[in-house]
Amino acid sequence: MATFIIMVRFTPQGIGNIKESPKRLEAAKQAFKAMGAELKQWYLVAGQYDAVVIGEAPDDETAMKLALLINSQGAVRTETLRAFTEDEYRKIIAALP
């Protein structure tokens, strides 16, 4: 499975209903599971973003579907980054001409 790092920002709607956030997180976990993906870790963070998620999905298309689904709820906006493990990195570098 591919690894994705998802940077999360609460929208005004999301922060206005912050006490609902744990329920939204559980719904996101279920959405990942329903699409054959897994939300591995969730972190509340200080700084430019409000949370960081580490997830795995079978492919980029599934990750995009999840991003669109979660963003369409209106409580958060996300930025999704494809992450490569050390082994994947070494394979990529080894294949360079």
C-alpha positions, 0 to 999 in steps of 0.5 A: 500500500502507498503511504500518504501524509495528509496535512489538515486545517480546520475550516471556520465551520470545523473549528466552530463545531470543534467538539464534534471533531472526534466523531468526524475523526471516527467517520474518517477512519471508517471511510478509509476502511470502507475504501480499502485504506487505513488511517494509521495515525492522527496528530493534533499539531501546533503551527501552520496546520491543525492536524497531520494524518498518516494513511495508507491507500492501495493507490493514488485514486483511492487517496484522491477519493478519500480527500474529496470525500473528507473535504466535501464535508466542510469541516476541514481542508487537506493537503495530501502528500505521497510519501515513499519509504526508505526502501522505496526511496533506495529503489527509486535512486538505484533506478536512476540512469 
